[in-house]
Amino acid sequence: MSTANDACPSPKLHTRLRLWEFADRYVFEPVDGLADLYLSVDRTNGSMKLVEELPRRGPSTNPKVRTVFGVIGLLKLAVGTYILVITDRDCVGSYLGHAIFKSTGLKALPCNNTVNTSGEQKKLETQFSELLDAAERTIGLYFSYDINLTITSQRLHDLGDEFKSLPLWKQAEPRFLWNSHLLEPLIENKLDQYLLPVIQGSFQSIHAEVGSEKVNVTLIARRCTRRIGTRMWRRGADPEGYAANFVESEQIMQSKEFTASYVQVRGSMPFLWEQIVDLTYKPSFDVVRVDEAPRVLERHFHDLQKKYGAVVAVDLVNTHGGEGRLYERYAKSIEPILSEDIRFVHFDFHQICGHIHFERLSQLYDQIEDYIKKHKYFLVNSKGEKIEVQTGTVRTNCVDCLDRTNVTQSMVGRKILESQLQQIGVLGGNNTVSDYPAFDANYKVLWANHGDAISTQYSGTPALKGDFVRYGKRTTEGILNDLWNALARYYLNNFADGTKQPWVRWAGGKYLYFLHFYWADVLKDMQQI
C-alpha cells in the first residue's frame, strides 16, 4: 500500500499565464513560478510543444500580450483549429480547503492561418463564428488548480495517496469532465501542467452561525456530459442508459472540525421517450421502442448502483395525461428490478402540493425517511476518521428534472443537514434549521441559486417555483416570474433550440457535447430580462 511519502506528487497546474500572440504562434509564458518552459502553439495547425524561451522580438514584431488563467483545450472544426483559454475568473469559495474558481471569460484563439479562403470556406467560417461567439459566453464552468472537483468528498477521502498523486485530469470522473475531449491534444503532448479539468454546473456556498458555532455549507452541481441537449430536444435515456439532464448534487457541511456530505442525483426518466416540438405549449410525449424500456432502465440503475450504492427513485410526475403515460411506463419497466436496494416511489407533486402547498412534501419524506436514515451520509472528524458512510442515494425526476425536482431535493437536503448538525451537537435533538432565521434564509437562497443554474443550462431560464425554495412560500412576484419564464421556455424550445440541434449533429464526432452547450447560450441575454 502506497503512502504519502511513497507517491510522487504531480506537477502543479499553472494558475496564471502570459499569452504572447505572435504572427505565427501563440506562446504561453508561466508567471506563477511553477516552471521555466513555455507552451508554443502553431497558428497554422494548432500543433504544440514546450520551448525554453520566447521568440525574438524586433522592430517589426509587436505581439499582443494578455494574461490568461488556464487552457480549456483544443477545438477542431471543419474551418480550422481553435485553442480555448480562460481570460477571466472569480474565486467562488473552497472545496475541502482548496480554492474553486468560476470562469467569467473565455476566448477562442484561431489556429487556421493557412486555411483556404474559398467562397464555401468563408460561408462555413461565418456559420461557425456564431458557434464560437456562443462558446465565449458559456456559463456555469468551474475549476480548481489543486483538487479534483469532479468527484464527491466521500470518494476523494477513500482514494489512496498514489491515486491522489496523479495529475488532476487523470483523477477526473469522465462523466463530469466537461472538457475531456478538448484536452486530448494536450494529453498527447504530455502537457500535464496545462491540463485543467473543468465541470459545468454550479458551485454555491454560505457561511453562517448557528448559536455559537460557525457552519459552512457548500452545494455543488456536476452536469453529466453523456446525453446532452436542450430541454424538449433531449429527453429520456439513450440505449446505453445515460439519462438526459443528469446532475449530481453534493451538499457539504463543515462545522466544529467535522466535514459531512450528502449526494443526490436527478435525471430524465431512464427509458426511450421523446417530445416532438410542434408549437403547442406542451407537446405530446411519445415512448419509443417500448420493448427496450426494461433493458435501458436496468442499465441505468445498474450504473447508479455501482457509483452510489442503493437507490430510491422518486418520480414526481402527474398520474394523468401525457405525464401519466410516462409514469405508467416507468413503474412497469422498473418493477422487475425492484429490491431492497432499488425502491420506486411515485409522488404526484401537482395533485398533492398544487401550486402553493409545498409543505405537503412532508408526505413524501415520510415515505423515504427510513431509506434515508438507513443509508446515512458521509461524516469525518478532524482527524479524517470516518464516522458515517453514505451507502445509497435519492434519484429524483419530474418531466424536466428542474422545478419540482429542485423543490424536492432542497427538502431532502434540509433534512440531511439537520441530522448532521444534530449528530455533531450544533443543533439540539428537537431543533431545526428554521429555528435560526438568518441561517435558514441563506440556506434557502443556496438551493434556489443551485436550481436556477441547472435550469438555465438545460431550459434557458431560471427554475420555476424558485420563490418557494428561496423564501419558503409562494409569492405573487414568484408566480409572475414563473409565467414569464414559462413563456421564455416556449420561445426557446420552438424557435431557438430546434435550429441549433442540427448543427450539433452536423459538427459530429467527439466535440458533439461541447458544441451543444455553447450554442445553447446564444440567447442567454433573454434569460436576464
PyMOL commands that set and color helices and strands:
alter all, ss='L'
color gray80, all
select helices_A, chain A and resi 119-135+153-158+161-164+168-171+174-176+184-188+192-194+231-233+290-308+321-337+349-353+358-375+403-423+433-435+437-459+466-471+476-507+509-519+524-528
alter helices_A, ss='H'
color red, helices_A
select strands_A, chain A and resi 17-21+25-30+38-42+48-51+64-68+71-77+80-95+98-111+141-143+198-210+213-223+247-255+258-266+273-275+285-287+310-315+342-346+378-380+386-388+392-397
alter strands_A, ss='S'
color yellow, strands_A
deselect
rebuild
show_as cartoon
